[in-house]
Amino acid sequence: MPSPSRPERGRRAWLAAMLATTAAIALPGTAHAETWPARPIQLLIPYPPGGSADLLARPVAAKLQERLGQPVVLDYRPGAGGTIASQALARAKPDGYTLIMVLAAHAINASLYPKLPYDTRKDFAPVSLVANLPMILAGSPSLQATNVKELIAEAKAAPGKLTFASAGNGNTGHLAGELFDSVAGIKMTHVPYKGSAQVVTAMLSGEVQLTFDSISTTLPHVKSGKLRALAVTGSQRAAVAPEVPTLAEAGVPGISITGWYAMLAPAGTPQPVIDRLSTEIATVLRQLELKATLAASGYEPVGSTPAALRTHIDAEINRWSKVVKDSGAQIQ
């Protein structure tokens, strides 16, 4: 039998490549190739409704489902500092139909919890860094101090008496408080809650005196006069609250913490699906309507490549492991 001609060999090579691409996005376990997405997508949220992850996920999911042509359903799995939702994702089928919106706590938990039921670096496929969000140090009606200098003086006068709330053990707010204690040379008592909504309730009632929480959930109550903003934790003032000083400006240099939110898939999810998701997220985050919605709550849209997100998470794991070690914080 004669050998195929060069044009014929080229055609066969092209056809083989096309078949390989089709196979790459075929869903595991289906009887025939299925173009992704062919059914609703489940987006896990590690904290209860009403928190900063929820406030970001809702508008982003709505725009994503317009682009993908399939519903993006939010599935709340709160508890254990976000590790319950992360464990659920690690065990999910890697077919592109189960995703998660993680917070910075995802990187913190790698060193805060001695025995996680998953490997933070190996069990997840990075998709996109969705947004950054400034954090704010706010005081409740029960706090006597009106600024950071007075707060430190009050804390030094009665070590352990002042309480600060966070949205859960391992949350960025928890470690921000621990870092603030260390840098300022004071000791406050951490009170964890199950999400930002509960933190706000406790703060408004005066049950706790302080919180390091996302600006999206706290600022509305600062604007209404029910809570007092003492400082933002980033390296520069927040665009939505330019009147609030940074911690450095308030007399506590050396602390720069910004919350971040990212979308992950289970490890092993086909790369064409990951790339499509990353591209669509970046596209919706460029839409003027969504940008305006997010900016009003303090979010700073990003939209990164999967590789850039992996680099970011690795750096955050390394960074927070030092903070955890230095503070002595640990969750059993």
C-alpha positions, 0 to 999 in steps of 0.5 A: 500500500503506497505511503500517504502524500505530504498533504494527506499526512498534514490533513491527518495530523490536523484531524488528530489534533482536533480529535485530541482537543475534543477529547480534552473537553469531553466530560469524564464518564459520559458516553459521548463527547459533551461540550462544556458547559452542558449543565449548571455549574455549582459554585461553593461559597465557604462562608454564610450568605451576607459576607464579602464572598457572597457579595462578590460571588452573586454579581460575578456569577450572574454575569458568568452564566450570561456568558456560559449559557448555563446557571451558576448556582451558589452553594454555601458550605460555611464552617471551619474557616472555609476548610469544609467547602475546600474539602468538598471541592477537593473531593469533587469530580474534576469536570468543570461543574464544581468550583469554589470562591476562596478567600485569603484564608485558603492560603492561611489555613495551610499553616494554621490547621496542622491536619487539613484533609487536603493539600492546598497546593496539589488538590486544586486547579487555580482559575482566576484571581477575581478581586482584591478588597481592602480591610478595615479596623472598626470599633463598636459603640462599646469601644472608648477609643476614637483612634488607633493611638487611644486604642493601643493605650487602652489595650496596654492598660488592660491586656486581654480585656479588649475583644476583636471579632473575625468571620472565623478562625483562620480568616484574614481578619483573625490573622490581621488582629494577631499581627496587629497585636504583635506589631503594636505590642498589645494583647487583645482577645479574639472572638470568632464568628461564623461569617461577616454577617454575625460579626456585624451583628455582634459589633452593632450590639457592642458584644465585641469592641473591634473587628478587622473585616472586609470593607464591603460588609463594614463600611455601610455601618460606618457611613451610617454612624453605627460603627467607627472606622479607625484605619484601613489595613492596606498600604494605601487608603481605600477609594471608597473611604478616602477619609480613613487613614492607613494603619501606618498613617495612624502610627502602626507601620509594617502592616499591609493586608488586603483581602483577596478572592479567587476561583478554583477548580478540583485538580485534574479539571481539563485545561481547556475548561480552566482556560475558558473559565479564566477568560470568561471571568476576565471578560465579565470583570471588564464590563463597566456595569459590573465594575461599577457594582463591585467598586461601590462595595470596595472590590478591586476587580482583577481577572488573572491567568491560572498561572498568575493565581498559582504564583499568588497563592504560593506566595500567600501560603509562604507569607502567612505561614510566617505570621502564624508561626510568629503569632503562635496561632493554631487551630486544632 
